[in-house]
Amino acid sequence: MPPSESLRRRRTLCAVLLAGSLLVGGALTAPAAAAVPTAAAATTAVRVNQVGYLPDGPKHATVVTTSPQALTWQLRTASGTVAASGSTVPRGADQASGQSVQVADFSSYRDTGSGYVLTVDGRSSDPFDIRANLYDGLRSDAMAFFYHQRSGIAIESSLVGSAYAHPAGHLGVAPNKGDTSVPCQSGVCDYTRDVRGGWYDAGDQGKYVVNGGISTWLVVNSFERAKRAGTHEALGDSTLRVPERGNGVPDVLDEARWELDFLMRMQVPDGKPYAGMAFHKVHDAAWTALPTRPELDSQVRELHRPSTAATLNLAAAAAQCARVYRAYDAAFADRCLAAARKAWTAARANPALYAPDSDSTGGGAYGDTQVTDEFYWAAAELYATTGESAYRDAVTSSSWHTSAAAFTRYGFGWADTAALGRLTLATVPNGLPAADLTRVRSSVTAAADTHLSTMAGQGYGVPIPTDGYFWGSNSELANNAIVLAVAGELTGDGRYRAGALEAMDYLLGRNALGQSYVTGYGETSSRNQHHRFWAHQVDASLPNPPAGSLAGGPNSGLQDPVAQERLTGCAPAACYIDDIGSYSTNEVAVNWNAPLAWLAAYAAERATDGGEQPTASCAVTYTVDNSWSDGFTATVTVKNTGSSAVDGWRLGWSYSGGQRVTSAWNATVTQSGTDVVARNVDWNRVIPAGGTASFGVQGSKSGSNPTPTAFTLDGGACA
């Protein structure tokens, strides 16, 4: 599917959502606001990441100026001392923002501190920090968004504070009518289902399988990626504000399970028409008024007809669950795999059951008549989890397996999921032939190169094109940043990590409006996002959205009355207003916060500068993940058991069974005879004391596959 088609499908969604949301907009009584300020009047002309920068990361600022000549920039400490200086690079007209800009690059400055200010031509930026733990708070808050959005459970003040606590919603306790016994829409089914739990999708209180599927995948994938990198302890048990903390399961997986349980409840039971399929969505029969707390919603809830797209979302998310949860809860992993297999079989039997775009009363339609990409994604997840030939054949026979359109400049999303299959196949050990695996991984880096090229051509370093500012543009940007991060994982090339971090700069204030789109982060941050019960702008007794909530972002379509009245004539990247009535620019959604949480966890991972290499103690685990007649994949994890960090490492071992390494990821691996040497890539160069680094290998074998028994780290024997 070409980029123009990807864009068309997203804009079709917007039009459908608009038709229903206007009913809410008509009922909305928001306080009058001042005229929309211009970007230049709204904030300083020196645009920075208002939270700050990592010591070893890129540090760019954009200056709005009509000057054609380079200007002098000065980085000043909180005390006013000049810490660094240099010259800006004129960029001229920036099409997306409609501004004339220059760029200041102070990446070479690596000291740490708080309250820095960048001054250019007598104008100063908002203050910001430079520190290694810059993203620790956002990692927690962006993930806490999902607990706040939970349905069917009391939100506890001990975890979120009294302003955000509320009783469980939609448990059938008056005045609620559901979700414990929900009927279908007329003509869909003649029974009821218990579909409690899950996450409220966005500012409304609907629950949608297609949006839940991709959101769950991103949350679980953030942990799966961190585990490959050996940094998953930061997402482990008792690291997040969830009621399940302390149960021995990583908190991020506890959170995702709340949605996974709901997704499996949406599966049509055995013995019923369309058994194994997934109902597309559940929500109120009519749009709820704003504001409405979930426990006070008195409307009838309805199940909507099963769809192929929803069923394949369930298959993909449940197959991923079976793989990632197995180490923590084998019984739940088995349940997920059974649901995934059943959903796959049902989707194959009903390959063209589409959710109609007209079904937009009371909730978004999420219509999607192009589901070959969902088939590819689901097959990839099932193959990566099981290694079974039937799923491999479904992967390799799909047109998406070789299509250049799997990745587009407009990013992946709930309606465009082929990229998710590619990312899984590129990173999770599997039995694809070496040449095929190389091609899949090359497609990731090629997409990342396109995003870097797009960023290089813009004054604000944004990995989306000028015509890409549509509904949910911030999630589009964040999803493209994830592709950059994965490319960095595959190659060790620091350019990709720098690109992903620079995308975070945009979300946190280095943009056309000087606006941080994340609540609670930055001097000028969004705080009036469209939401049914984080609605302080219309009811002072209700709170603003909690810290870590991402606004949808600029949308040049102006698809709500507030945007149409107050943003007419805006440049694409400036079509945003922090008003609760502007649902087309300023709503929240689980599939927007999911990539933010992924990126925050990624950005929060520590890296340190070089230094004298200490002598290290070490322990190694070597696990065969998959094995077939003539090949295998394995994960190798080296732990630094010494008291000092290892900076740069070389791990050696020997194969006694004649095995040959054919490819590797997260390390550079070479083999001479039976001897194998794995060297770090740039991003996992440092193993802190007590920390680990993991990488994978794929190899060939002609018979047995004995596990290596002796390893050396930089020449010293490991335990």
LOTI-703797 format. One record per residue (C-alpha): x, y, z; residue in three letters. Coordinates in steps of 0.05 Angstrom, whole numbers, padded with zeros to 5 digits, always signed. Layout:
N
XYZALA;...
***
This chain:
719
+00000+00000+00000MET;+00032+00067-00021PRO;+00040+00124+00028PRO;-00018+00162-00003SER;-00065+00104+00012GLU;-00039+00100+00083SER;-00054+00174+00091LEU;-00123+00166+00059ARG;-00143+00112+00109ARG;-00124+00155+00168ARG;-00163+00214+00142ARG;-00223+00169+00130THR;-00220+00150+00203LEU;-00218+00223+00223CYS;-00281+00239+00183ALA;-00318+00181+00214VAL;-00297+00199+00285LEU;-00317+00271+00271LEU;-00387+00251+00252ALA;-00398+00220+00320GLY;-00357+00267+00361SER;-00395+00328+00338LEU;-00451+00304+00382LEU;-00404+00310+00441VAL;-00377+00376+00416GLY;-00448+00403+00412GLY;-00460+00384+00484ALA;-00394+00413+00507LEU;-00396+00479+00545THR;-00324+00499+00549ALA;-00302+00566+00578PRO;-00287+00619+00528ALA;-00214+00624+00511ALA;-00171+00681+00487ALA;-00155+00687+00414ALA;-00104+00636+00391VAL;-00035+00666+00401PRO;+00015+00661+00345THR;+00073+00614+00357ALA;+00121+00672+00363ALA;+00078+00706+00416ALA;+00063+00642+00454ALA;+00133+00627+00475THR;+00206+00644+00466THR;+00235+00642+00396ALA;+00289+00594+00420VAL;+00255+00526+00420ARG;+00286+00470+00461VAL;+00266+00405+00493ASN;+00237+00438+00555GLN;+00253+00377+00598VAL;+00325+00374+00575GLY;+00377+00331+00542TYR;+00418+00269+00557LEU;+00493+00282+00569PRO;+00513+00235+00512ASP;+00454+00251+00467GLY;+00440+00301+00412PRO;+00426+00372+00434LYS;+00392+00415+00382HIS;+00351+00478+00388ALA;+00311+00515+00334THR;+00311+00590+00332VAL;+00254+00628+00298VAL;+00286+00686+00263THR;+00284+00723+00197THR;+00359+00737+00199SER;+00395+00707+00139PRO;+00462+00706+00175GLN;+00487+00656+00226ALA;+00477+00678+00298LEU;+00518+00666+00360THR;+00489+00620+00412TRP;+00510+00614+00485GLN;+00494+00559+00533LEU;+00489+00589+00603ARG;+00486+00553+00669THR;+00434+00569+00722ALA;+00483+00620+00752SER;+00490+00655+00685GLY;+00560+00629+00668THR;+00573+00616+00595VAL;+00586+00541+00591ALA;+00592+00535+00515ALA;+00581+00577+00453SER;+00579+00571+00378GLY;+00543+00592+00315SER;+00474+00573+00289THR;+00462+00543+00220VAL;+00411+00582+00179PRO;+00357+00537+00150ARG;+00311+00590+00120GLY;+00238+00574+00108ALA;+00211+00512+00143ASP;+00150+00490+00105GLN;+00115+00450+00160ALA;+00119+00506+00211SER;+00112+00565+00163GLY;+00171+00597+00199GLN;+00241+00620+00181SER;+00289+00584+00227VAL;+00361+00570+00246GLN;+00389+00511+00285VAL;+00437+00511+00343ALA;+00476+00447+00357ASP;+00508+00441+00425PHE;+00514+00365+00426SER;+00588+00367+00443SER;+00572+00395+00512TYR;+00567+00335+00559ARG;+00568+00364+00629ASP;+00507+00357+00673THR;+00464+00406+00712GLY;+00397+00440+00719SER;+00370+00506+00697GLY;+00410+00514+00633TYR;+00387+00568+00584VAL;+00405+00575+00511LEU;+00411+00648+00489THR;+00411+00669+00416VAL;+00411+00741+00392ASP;+00388+00767+00459GLY;+00331+00717+00465ARG;+00332+00660+00515SER;+00301+00591+00515SER;+00259+00560+00570ASP;+00304+00530+00623PRO;+00323+00456+00617PHE;+00367+00403+00649ASP;+00424+00360+00623ILE;+00426+00295+00662ARG;+00429+00220+00654ALA;+00364+00205+00691ASN;+00325+00256+00651LEU;+00272+00207+00627TYR;+00263+00165+00690ASP;+00200+00202+00712GLY;+00169+00201+00643LEU;+00182+00127+00636ARG;+00139+00116+00698SER;+00086+00169+00683ASP;+00075+00150+00610ALA;+00063+00078+00631MET;+00019+00099+00689ALA;-00029+00128+00638PHE;-00055+00058+00625PHE;-00072+00045+00698TYR;-00111+00111+00698HIS;-00149+00086+00636GLN;-00167+00019+00665ARG;-00240-00002+00663SER;-00271-00048+00714GLY;-00225-00033+00773ILE;-00223+00021+00826ALA;-00167+00070+00813ILE;-00132+00076+00880GLU;-00112+00142+00911SER;-00051+00108+00942SER;-00025+00097+00871LEU;-00049+00159+00834VAL;-00068+00211+00887GLY;-00137+00231+00911SER;-00153+00276+00852ALA;-00149+00217+00803TYR;-00179+00163+00846ALA;-00249+00138+00829HIS;-00292+00075+00837PRO;-00291+00021+00785ALA;-00328+00037+00722GLY;-00373-00008+00680HIS;-00380-00066+00727LEU;-00456-00067+00726GLY;-00461-00028+00790VAL;-00516+00025+00785ALA;-00520+00069+00747PRO;-00475+00029+00701ASN;-00507-00022+00655LYS;-00443-00062+00640GLY;-00393-00089+00621ASP;-00406-00155+00658THR;-00466-00175+00615SER;-00465-00136+00550VAL;-00516-00149+00495PRO;-00500-00143+00421CYS;-00526-00090+00375GLN;-00591-00111+00343SER;-00580-00167+00293GLY;-00509-00182+00315VAL;-00521-00237+00367CYS;-00574-00262+00415ASP;-00532-00270+00477TYR;-00491-00227+00526THR;-00417-00227+00542ARG;-00375-00210+00602ASP;-00325-00161+00572VAL;-00304-00125+00636ARG;-00234-00096+00643GLY;-00187-00069+00591GLY;-00169+00003+00578TRP;-00215+00060+00559TYR;-00191+00077+00490ASP;-00184+00152+00491ALA;-00224+00211+00516GLY;-00287+00170+00510ASP;-00303+00106+00548GLN;-00306+00058+00490GLY;-00261-00003+00484LYS;-00237-00022+00415TYR;-00200-00087+00398VAL;-00162-00058+00339VAL;-00134+00000+00380ASN;-00124-00045+00440GLY;-00085-00095+00399GLY;-00031-00048+00374ILE;-00027-00012+00441SER;-00017-00077+00479THR;+00035-00099+00428TRP;+00075-00035+00439LEU;+00072-00040+00514VAL;+00095-00112+00514VAL;+00145-00099+00459ASN;+00177-00045+00502SER;+00192-00099+00553PHE;+00214-00150+00501GLU;+00262-00100+00471ARG;+00290-00081+00539ALA;+00300-00154+00556LYS;+00341-00163+00493ARG;+00382-00103+00514ALA;+00390-00128+00586GLY;+00356-00066+00614THR;+00288-00096+00630HIS;+00297-00092+00706GLU;+00276-00019+00700ALA;+00208-00045+00678LEU;+00208-00102+00727GLY;+00167-00118+00788ASP;+00152-00059+00835SER;+00177-00007+00785THR;+00109+00021+00765LEU;+00048+00047+00802ARG;+00002-00013+00792VAL;-00037-00054+00844PRO;-00003-00119+00822GLU;+00067-00095+00843ARG;+00105-00145+00885GLY;+00076-00207+00851ASN;+00140-00229+00818GLY;+00118-00208+00749VAL;+00146-00146+00714PRO;+00098-00089+00725ASP;+00095-00071+00651VAL;+00069-00141+00637LEU;+00019-00136+00694ASP;-00008-00073+00660GLU;-00012-00103+00592ALA;-00047-00165+00620ARG;-00105-00121+00641TRP;-00118-00107+00568GLU;-00100-00177+00544LEU;-00153-00208+00589ASP;-00204-00160+00559PHE;-00183-00176+00488LEU;-00193-00250+00501MET;-00261-00237+00532ARG;-00281-00204+00466MET;-00271-00271+00429GLN;-00336-00303+00404VAL;-00347-00367+00445PRO;-00348-00437+00417ASP;-00415-00459+00389GLY;-00436-00389+00367LYS;-00435-00359+00297PRO;-00365-00333+00281TYR;-00335-00373+00339ALA;-00262-00352+00350GLY;-00272-00284+00318MET;-00267-00221+00361ALA;-00322-00170+00370PHE;-00297-00105+00340HIS;-00313-00060+00399LYS;-00357-00046+00459VAL;-00383+00023+00479HIS;-00445+00063+00497ASP;-00505+00063+00451ALA;-00497+00139+00443ALA;-00441+00187+00456TRP;-00432+00203+00530THR;-00434+00275+00552ALA;-00371+00311+00573LEU;-00356+00308+00631PRO;-00377+00238+00654THR;-00339+00196+00704ARG;-00340+00122+00685PRO;-00376+00098+00746GLU;-00432+00148+00732LEU;-00444+00128+00660ASP;-00516+00104+00657SER;-00520+00085+00583GLN;-00531+00016+00555VAL;-00467-00016+00528ARG;-00467-00055+00464GLU;-00422-00106+00430LEU;-00410-00092+00357HIS;-00404-00143+00301ARG;-00340-00185+00298PRO;-00289-00163+00247SER;-00229-00195+00213THR;-00185-00137+00233ALA;-00203-00144+00307ALA;-00193-00219+00304THR;-00124-00212+00275LEU;-00105-00159+00327ASN;-00125-00210+00380LEU;-00085-00264+00345ALA;-00022-00221+00341ALA;-00025-00193+00412ALA;-00041-00261+00443ALA;+00015-00295+00404ALA;+00064-00243+00429GLN;+00036-00254+00499CYS;+00050-00329+00494ALA;+00123-00315+00478ARG;+00138-00259+00528VAL;+00097-00282+00588TYR;+00121-00355+00588ARG;+00179-00341+00634ALA;+00132-00311+00686TYR;+00065-00347+00679ASP;+00065-00409+00635ALA;-00009-00422+00645ALA;-00027-00352+00621PHE;+00021-00359+00562ALA;-00015-00424+00543ASP;-00082-00389+00547ARG;-00057-00333+00503CYS;-00030-00382+00451LEU;-00095-00421+00449ALA;-00133-00356+00438ALA;-00084-00334+00384ALA;-00089-00400+00346ARG;-00165-00399+00350LYS;-00168-00327+00326ALA;-00121-00342+00268TRP;-00163-00401+00245THR;-00227-00360+00250ALA;-00197-00301+00211ALA;-00175-00349+00156ARG;-00246-00374+00152ALA;-00274-00303+00150ASN;-00221-00262+00114PRO;-00266-00204+00093ALA;-00312-00188+00151LEU;-00303-00113+00155TYR;-00326-00063+00207ALA;-00368-00011+00171PRO;-00348+00062+00172ASP;-00421+00079+00185SER;-00418+00047+00254ASP;-00398+00112+00289SER;-00454+00126+00338THR;-00429+00127+00409GLY;-00358+00108+00389GLY;-00307+00111+00334GLY;-00319+00064+00275ALA;-00247+00041+00266TYR;-00266+00016+00197GLY;-00212-00022+00159ASP;-00223-00058+00093THR;-00149-00073+00081GLN;-00131-00130+00127VAL;-00076-00167+00090THR;-00027-00128+00133ASP;-00061-00153+00196GLU;-00056-00224+00169PHE;+00019-00213+00158TYR;+00029-00185+00229TRP;-00010-00241+00262ALA;+00027-00294+00222ALA;+00094-00263+00241ALA;+00077-00264+00315GLU;+00052-00335+00313LEU;+00114-00357+00274TYR;+00162-00321+00321ALA;+00128-00354+00380THR;+00118-00425+00354THR;+00167-00434+00297GLY;+00114-00474+00261GLU;+00118-00481+00185SER;+00045-00463+00173ALA;+00056-00394+00202TYR;+00123-00387+00167ARG;+00089-00402+00101ASP;+00036-00350+00116ALA;+00091-00300+00129VAL;+00133-00315+00067THR;+00073-00320+00020SER;+00046-00252+00041SER;+00057-00195-00007SER;+00075-00153+00053TRP;+00137-00195+00066HIS;+00174-00162+00009THR;+00133-00099-00002SER;+00169-00033+00005ALA;+00104-00004+00031ALA;+00108-00041+00098ALA;+00143+00021+00124PHE;+00121+00089+00101THR;+00140+00160+00119ARG;+00073+00166+00153TYR;+00087+00111+00203GLY;+00050+00049+00225PHE;-00015+00051+00263GLY;-00078+00013+00281TRP;-00099+00009+00208ALA;-00029-00003+00180ASP;+00005-00060+00218THR;+00052-00094+00168ALA;+00111-00057+00199ALA;+00097-00092+00266LEU;+00107-00159+00233GLY;+00172-00136+00202ARG;+00197-00109+00269LEU;+00182-00175+00303THR;+00215-00217+00249LEU;+00276-00171+00250ALA;+00287-00175+00325THR;+00257-00240+00353VAL;+00298-00303+00338PRO;+00265-00344+00284ASN;+00281-00395+00230GLY;+00277-00351+00168LEU;+00333-00365+00119PRO;+00394-00320+00130ALA;+00383-00282+00065ALA;+00310-00270+00081ASP;+00327-00247+00151LEU;+00379-00199+00124THR;+00328-00170+00076ARG;+00277-00160+00132VAL;+00328-00125+00176ARG;+00352-00083+00118SER;+00280-00060+00107SER;+00280-00033+00179VAL;+00345+00006+00169THR;+00322+00031+00101ALA;+00259+00059+00133ALA;+00300+00090+00188ALA;+00346+00122+00137ASP;+00284+00153+00104THR;+00263+00181+00171HIS;+00332+00210+00183LEU;+00331+00242+00114SER;+00263+00272+00129THR;+00289+00300+00194MET;+00351+00329+00161ALA;+00308+00369+00113GLY;+00268+00404+00168GLN;+00282+00460+00217GLY;+00252+00422+00275TYR;+00281+00353+00260GLY;+00213+00318+00255VAL;+00210+00247+00226PRO;+00144+00259+00189ILE;+00133+00296+00123PRO;+00100+00363+00116THR;+00034+00332+00094ASP;+00035+00283+00153GLY;+00003+00328+00204TYR;-00064+00293+00211PHE;-00105+00264+00269TRP;-00057+00235+00320GLY;+00006+00262+00286SER;+00045+00257+00351ASN;+00036+00182+00352SER;+00057+00178+00279GLU;+00121+00213+00298LEU;+00132+00169+00359ALA;+00121+00105+00319ASN;+00172+00127+00267ASN;+00220+00141+00325ALA;+00211+00069+00347ILE;+00233+00046+00278VAL;+00295+00089+00287LEU;+00309+00058+00354ALA;+00302-00013+00328VAL;+00349+00003+00270ALA;+00399+00025+00322GLY;+00390-00040+00358GLU;+00402-00080+00295LEU;+00463-00042+00271THR;+00495-00008+00331GLY;+00496+00056+00290ASP;+00489+00115+00338GLY;+00455+00158+00285ARG;+00390+00120+00295TYR;+00389+00128+00370ARG;+00404+00202+00361ALA;+00345+00207+00314GLY;+00298+00174+00363ALA;+00320+00220+00418LEU;+00312+00281+00374GLU;+00240+00260+00360ALA;+00229+00264+00436MET;+00254+00335+00433ASP;+00197+00353+00387TYR;+00144+00322+00433LEU;+00174+00360+00492LEU;+00177+00430+00464GLY;+00224+00437+00405ARG;+00168+00448+00355ASN;+00131+00503+00318ALA;+00091+00524+00379LEU;+00144+00516+00433GLY;+00093+00470+00466GLN;+00107+00406+00504SER;+00052+00358+00484TYR;+00062+00316+00547VAL;+00024+00338+00609THR;+00069+00357+00667GLY;+00133+00358+00626TYR;+00161+00426+00606GLY;+00149+00498+00620GLU;+00090+00502+00572THR;+00055+00434+00569SER;-00013+00409+00547SER;-00062+00405+00604ARG;-00132+00409+00574ASN;-00134+00346+00530GLN;-00203+00321+00509HIS;-00225+00270+00561HIS;-00290+00251+00596ARG;-00265+00256+00668PHE;-00199+00292+00664TRP;-00240+00353+00648ALA;-00218+00410+00693HIS;-00230+00461+00639GLN;-00305+00448+00641VAL;-00313+00426+00713ASP;-00265+00453+00765ALA;-00279+00394+00811SER;-00246+00347+00761LEU;-00171+00343+00748PRO;-00130+00359+00687ASN;-00099+00298+00654PRO;-00044+00265+00696PRO;+00029+00276+00682ALA;+00054+00235+00623GLY;-00009+00241+00580SER;+00006+00254+00506LEU;-00038+00300+00464ALA;-00055+00278+00394GLY;-00018+00337+00364GLY;-00024+00383+00303PRO;-00078+00364+00253ASN;-00083+00406+00190SER;-00152+00376+00177GLY;-00183+00421+00231LEU;-00236+00369+00245GLN;-00272+00398+00306ASP;-00310+00463+00317PRO;-00257+00494+00362VAL;-00201+00481+00313ALA;-00243+00506+00255GLN;-00260+00571+00292GLU;-00191+00586+00320ARG;-00138+00554+00276LEU;-00159+00572+00206THR;-00099+00588+00163GLY;-00050+00552+00208CYS;+00014+00520+00181ALA;+00010+00444+00186PRO;+00055+00437+00247ALA;+00019+00495+00282ALA;-00052+00467+00275CYS;-00059+00451+00349TYR;-00094+00483+00409ILE;-00094+00461+00481ASP;-00169+00464+00489ASP;-00214+00407+00514ILE;-00262+00420+00456GLY;-00209+00408+00403SER;-00214+00332+00401TYR;-00181+00329+00332SER;-00117+00360+00357THR;-00119+00350+00432ASN;-00148+00283+00452GLU;-00110+00228+00487VAL;-00110+00154+00467ALA;-00078+00089+00488VAL;-00046+00080+00420ASN;-00014+00148+00427TRP;+00013+00139+00497ASN;+00039+00069+00481ALA;+00095+00092+00435PRO;+00110+00149+00483LEU;+00119+00098+00539ALA;+00162+00055+00493TRP;+00207+00114+00475LEU;+00211+00139+00547ALA;+00235+00071+00570ALA;+00285+00069+00513TYR;+00311+00140+00527ALA;+00317+00126+00601ALA;+00368+00071+00591GLU;+00437+00091+00616ARG;+00500+00099+00576ALA;+00567+00125+00602THR;+00631+00151+00572ASP;+00692+00109+00561GLY;+00750+00101+00609GLY;+00802+00052+00631GLU;+00775-00019+00624GLN;+00773-00055+00691PRO;+00783-00129+00701THR;+00713-00159+00704ALA;+00682-00221+00734SER;+00626-00251+00693CYS;+00572-00304+00687ALA;+00542-00326+00621VAL;+00476-00360+00604THR;+00467-00391+00535TYR;+00396-00410+00517THR;+00374-00445+00454VAL;+00309-00410+00434ASP;+00291-00450+00373ASN;+00320-00512+00339SER;+00303-00547+00275TRP;+00335-00601+00232SER;+00393-00560+00206ASP;+00393-00497+00247GLY;+00380-00461+00312PHE;+00375-00393+00346THR;+00403-00377+00415ALA;+00405-00320+00464THR;+00470-00305+00501VAL;+00469-00262+00564THR;+00533-00240+00598VAL;+00528-00212+00669LYS;+00581-00168+00700ASN;+00590-00198+00770THR;+00647-00150+00787GLY;+00645-00084+00825SER;+00664-00039+00766SER;+00631-00026+00699ALA;+00656-00062+00637VAL;+00666-00011+00581ASP;+00674-00049+00516GLY;+00671-00125+00517TRP;+00691-00186+00477ARG;+00659-00253+00494LEU;+00689-00318+00469GLY;+00667-00390+00467TRP;+00674-00453+00424SER;+00625-00499+00390TYR;+00640-00573+00399SER;+00586-00598+00352GLY;+00608-00566+00288GLY;+00556-00510+00292GLN;+00568-00448+00249ARG;+00541-00378+00264VAL;+00504-00351+00204THR;+00478-00285+00232SER;+00474-00246+00297ALA;+00439-00187+00329TRP;+00457-00138+00384ASN;+00530-00159+00376ALA;+00583-00168+00322THR;+00598-00242+00319VAL;+00655-00275+00281THR;+00677-00348+00278GLN;+00743-00382+00262SER;+00740-00457+00262GLY;+00703-00476+00326THR;+00721-00411+00361ASP;+00669-00355+00364VAL;+00679-00283+00387VAL;+00622-00234+00400ALA;+00637-00160+00407ARG;+00592-00106+00434ASN;+00556-00056+00390VAL;+00557+00017+00408ASP;+00494+00021+00449TRP;+00510-00039+00495ASN;+00584-00024+00502ARG;+00577-00012+00577VAL;+00556-00067+00625ILE;+00549-00036+00694PRO;+00567-00074+00757ALA;+00512-00125+00767GLY;+00484-00110+00697GLY;+00476-00153+00636THR;+00481-00150+00560ALA;+00444-00198+00515SER;+00451-00215+00442PHE;+00427-00268+00395GLY;+00457-00315+00343VAL;+00429-00358+00288GLN;+00469-00418+00265GLY;+00471-00481+00224SER;+00482-00552+00249LYS;+00486-00620+00218SER;+00469-00662+00278GLY;+00469-00649+00353SER;+00472-00579+00381ASN;+00512-00583+00446PRO;+00511-00520+00489THR;+00578-00486+00500PRO;+00605-00497+00570THR;+00662-00446+00575ALA;+00662-00372+00561PHE;+00715-00317+00566THR;+00703-00243+00575LEU;+00762-00202+00548ASP;+00807-00262+00559GLY;+00784-00279+00629GLY;+00743-00341+00646ALA;+00670-00331+00664CYS;+00631-00372+00715ALA;
***
